[in-house]
Amino acid sequence: MRKILLASVLGVALISTPLALSEGLFSSPKLIGQSSALTLDKARGVLTMSPLLERVTPAVVSIRTEGKTTSSRMQNKEAEEFFERFFGQPLPDSGPQRRGGSIGSGVIVDASNGYVLTNHHVVNDSGEIFVTLKDKRELKAELVGGDKKTDIAILKIDSDNLREIDFAPSDSTRVGDYVIAIGNPFGFEHTVTSGIVSGTGRYMQGGDRLQDMIQTDASINPGNSGGALINSKGELIGINTMIVSRSGGNNGIGFAVPVKIAKAVMNQLVSYGEVRRGRIGVTIRDIDPALQEAMGLGTLNGALVNDVGSDSPAEKAGLESGDIIIGFNGEDILNSNDIRNAVGLVEPGTRADLTYLRDGRRRTTRITVEVSDEPSQVASIDSDTSSKTESFSGAELTEIPEDVEPRGGNDGVYVARVTSGSNASRAGLRRGDIIRKIAGRKVSSLAEFEAAIDGKTGPFALSVERNGSNLFLAVR
């Protein structure tokens, strides 16, 4: 039987495959031409991505900025923080103040209107912005708007014969999908690298940033920022934004902002010139195994409501402390980051369905997302992940002192002192906390609290008031 050599799409190995098995791969019209990354060039006898790249690379542009003022410690604290996040090391001394620029990438997503998606950090604090197309045309670009929290910006260029790239359906990307990164690393225009999706829903530590990153092992280097991450059909699945590296070089850990976030941010930037974020007025936390056991939950999925703000959309919708949010606006909620992102992507004034669990029963309510009073907030949702699964050792518990006026009244147990490094400290208890409930039952005094834990082993689910807000801790 005749055989051909089939090149692995991952570039890992060459395997000998019977022609009878391979003919289906290369003869099917669904897998050849514009719908597949790899095609068989029969004239040369090689597998190639050239037809797909010839179609999509004209939509990827090079971005150059002029008129920035740089100093020995870069332009500002935000830029310096990004350098450390991107390269994994402090910004080196770049000499005295000078006029400079930056080189990055962008993606044309709307040819008729000339809209180009890129990263906020590529064009932030820039003077003039220039976009260079694949056919070498250089165009002056207008900054429509940018959003630091998602690292997305939108530019506008005015020219004929632009080529745009199609968006992949939201949430269609899966771990293991073959992907291609296109950009301008180190100024080398339209560099193409490939790999797979290494992970989805990645959260990078970064304050109140909206993050739901796609992780890939396709090589991403400085200059790729703002470029395209596409699937094997040539559809845009993400905007390349950062790498994790201790040396500054590519280590196969790159991240892209998914199109779901990029499109939502772009639409608001085009409509308003800014992103108008909403709030539902809850504080939340993830469910860890100790809390799952302590509360008798059947799953770790969901976002536990620590507290509900007074007169907030959540209170008006009937949410209570202890509810577990498992769905929002048609999307499954698996953790606190999911609801944080989901609410942050909804325009204020939108009514959405919210699904939650209470006492093991599934409930659904309608909730109106309101505009946040504080522009810096993503969604008025804060995660508290400080709790650990330890015992009460190291905590001094007393009745609530007379000079303390807690929001929730005088029933409960006061945490007067927590020894640093102790079990109680590692469990998340803090001086000034007031324990209101244990295992879902209210405790009005220290005696009731001691009776509730007497002779029992943990973990214990605690409802705690801290600085006027409620949170849950699981203590063993």
C-alpha positions, 0 to 999 in steps of 0.5 A, a space after each residue: 500500500 502506498 504511504 505518504 508522510 503526514 506532518 503533525 500540525 504541532 510540528 512534533 513528529 512525522 508519521 507514516 500513514 497509509 494513503 487509504 487513511 489520509 485520502 479522506 483528510 485531504 480530499 474532503 472539501 470541508 478540510 481543504 482550501 479556505 476552511 482549514 489551516 493545513 492543505 495539501 499542495 499537490 504540485 509540491 507534495 507538501 502540507 501548507 498553511 499558505 492559502 489560509 494565510 494569504 487570506 487573513 494576513 492582510 487584515 493584520 497590521 503593524 502599529 507605530 506611535 510617535 510623540 511619546 516622551 520616555 524617560 529612564 523609567 518609562 512613561 508612567 507607572 502603568 507602563 512600567 507595571 506592564 513591562 514587568 508583567 510582560 517580560 517578567 523583569 524590571 524595566 531597564 534604564 533607557 537613558 534620559 528623556 527622549 521622544 520615542 515610539 512603540 511598535 505593536 500589532 493590530 487587526 482590522 475587524 471592520 473594513 467598511 468603517 476602518 476599525 482596528 483592534 489592538 492593545 491599550 498598552 500599545 497606543 496608550 499615551 501616544 502622540 501620533 499613531 500610524 498603521 502599516 498594511 501588508 501592502 506597505 501603505 502607511 496610514 495615520 490612525 485615530 484613537 477611538 478609545 481604549 480600556 485599561 482593564 481589558 487591555 483593548 483599544 480601537 483605532 480608525 483608519 480611512 482607506 479603500 481596499 481594506 481587508 477584515 478578519 471574521 470573528 469566531 463565535 463567542 465561547 467556541 474555543 476549546 483546549 487543544 484547538 490548533 491556533 495561529 498567532 500573527 503579528 510583528 515581533 521585534 519589528 518583523 512584519 507578519 510573522 506567523 507562529 502556530 500551536 494549540 490552545 493550552 487553556 481557557 478562562 485564565 485569570 492573571 493577578 491584576 486588581 480589578 481587570 476583566 480577565 478571561 484569557 486564552 492561553 497558548 503555546 504559539 510563540 508570542 514575543 514583544 511586538 505581537 501585542 495587539 496581533 491576531 490569534 486565529 483558529 484553523 478556519 482563519 477566524 479571530 479568537 483573540 487579541 494577543 496581549 502578553 507572555 509570562 517569562 522570567 527571561 523576557 523570551 518566549 517560553 510557550 506561555 502566551 495569553 490573548 484576550 478572547 473575542 467575546 471581551 474584545 467585541 463587547 469593549 469595542 462596541 462600547 468604545 465605538 458607541 461612547 468613546 469609553 466603557 460604561 461598566 455596571 454593578 449588581 451590588 454583591 461581594 462574592 468569593 469562590 467555593 473551596 473544598 473546605 467551604 463545600 464540605 462545611 456548607 454541604 454543597 454538592 459542587 465547587 461550581 458557582 460564586 458564593 454571595 458574601 454580602 448584598 448591598 443595600 438598595 442594590 440591584 441584587 437586593 431588589 432582585 431578591 438575592 441574599 447572603 449565602 446564595 450561590 450564583 450559577 448562571 448569568 445572562 445565559 452563561 454558566 457561572 463556575 467561579 467568582 471570576 466568571 460572574 465578575 467578567 459576565 457583569 462587567 461585559 453587560 451595559 448598564 441598564 440591561 436586564 438579565 436572568 440570574 440563576 442561583 442556589 438557595 438551600 439546595 434549590 435552583 432559582 432564577 430572578 431578573 436583575 437590572 445591571 446599574 451603572 457603577 458609581 466608581 469608574 475604576 470598578 469593573 462590576 462592583 463585585 469583589 472576590 475574597 479569597 483569603 480564607 484557608 482551611 485551618 482551625 480557630 487556634 491563634 484567635 482570641 474571641 470575645 463578646 462584641 465590645 460596647 464601643 463597637 457599633 457593627 452594621 448587623 447589630 450586637 449578636 455575634 462573637 468578636 475577634 479581638 486578636 489574631 496571632 500572625 502566622 497562626 492557624 486562625 490567621 491562615 484561615 482568614 480571620 482578622 482582628 475586628 471580624 464579627 462571627 454572625 453564623 456558624 453552619 448557617 445558624 446564628 450565634 448571639 454570644 460567645 457561649 452559643 458559639 462555644 456550644 456550637 463547636 463543642 465536641 464537633 470537628 470541622 470544617 465549620 462554615 462561618 458567616 463573618 461581618 468585616 468592615 460592614 460587609 459580609 463574607 464566608 470563611 471555612 475553618 477546620 
